[in-house]
Structures are given as structure tokens and as C-alpha cells.
Amino acid sequence: MRVDVTTWSLEMTDPSQLRRSPAPAEPVELRRAGRPSPELGRFLYTATGGNWYWFNRLPWTYEQWLQRLSHPRVETWVMYSDGTPAGYFELDGSADDDVEIAYFGVMPAFIGHKLGGWLLGEAISRAWAMGTRRVWVHTCSLDAQQARANYEARGMRLFKEVTEPMEVPEVTPGPWPGAGVRGPHMSPPTPQLRGGADVEG
């Protein structure tokens, strides 16, 4: 299916610009995945992004995942609630002097628990701790509706907007084939046939 997708790129150029969200009401734990694990990486990617047209990495081989996650400037952090993965972020500091929030999301079952703002603040803080001149991210019109608002609420500013036609699947891939859209009060995203580039924000 060919649709117009708008991609918004946002950045933060000084750590003082970070506006943190209140700590979650429920107890959560944030831990770095210290060992490169393609199995874990793919699980987090599909479980978090399956509702939102994250499909670019679905064809990746084990070796591709391992190469990516083994890079010394790529970090994966997992948020746990009651011992259960509730969200994650992947930071990419491999290019130039920037750190990109390459992937960020909350598991569908935990959406609505007011975890996303806090987790994003932690992601931005960790990105600055890696050593960088700016932290940046991109999201798009096929991502969760609140994604851009969350980035802006934490102090990130729009620096680029692009609308391009893209080929996307008829339906979102889900956490695994046949699972469909998952999570409380979730409904499949409805891409507009005219309407921002990388579908994965």
C-alpha cells in the first residue's frame, strides 16, 4: 500500500533543555542490556513496535542484529515493571558527535500507565551521559499519536519535516505473525492515502 508519510526530526542541543516527567506511580526498574543479544533485541523491537509499522528490521539476520548491538556506541536499556519488560530505548552514538534515540517505546500492555514521559527523560539523560553535542530523534505520522508530543514535552525541538510517499504493509506487523494489534484500547493505525519517511519513529 502506498501512502504519504510525514517524518518529524527533533533535537536537543544542551542538557539543560531536558524537562523531566514525574516518576511513575508504579515501581519500575531501568537496566542496560550489557551483553549483545539478537534474541532480546528482536523481541523488544517487535513487541514494542508491532502496532506501529516497525518493519525495517524484520528481515534482519542473526548476524545483522549481533553486529548492530555489538557496536560500542549502541546501547539498549529495558524498563521493567514487576519484573516484566514494559518498554525500552536504543541509543545510537555511532555517527559523528550525535546520539540518536534510534528506538523508543512502551509495550502495548503498559500504555496509559504514565511511563513514557519518565522513560524518555531517562533516555535523553543517558544519551547526554554518552558524550555528545546533541541528542536527536525522528518520529512519523504512522507512529503512536502521542509520540511527537512526548518528545516536545521533554524539551526536544523540531528541526526538520519531510513528507514522502512510501510502501507500507496493509496492516501493522504485530508482535508476531497472526497476533494482530495488542494492548488495552488499541485499534489498528489507519494510514492516510495522502498525508510524512522512515516509518519507524
ABEGO torsion letter per residue (X at the ends): XBBBBBBBBBBBABAAABBBBBBBABBBBBBBBABBBAAAAAAAAAAAAAAAGBAAAAABBAAAAAAAAABAABBBBBBBBGGBBAEBBBBBAABEABBBBABBBBBAAABGAGAAAAAAAAAAAAAAAAEBABBBBBBBAABBAAAAAAAAAAGBBBABBBBBBBBBBABBAEABBGAEBBEBGBBBBBBBABXXXBABX
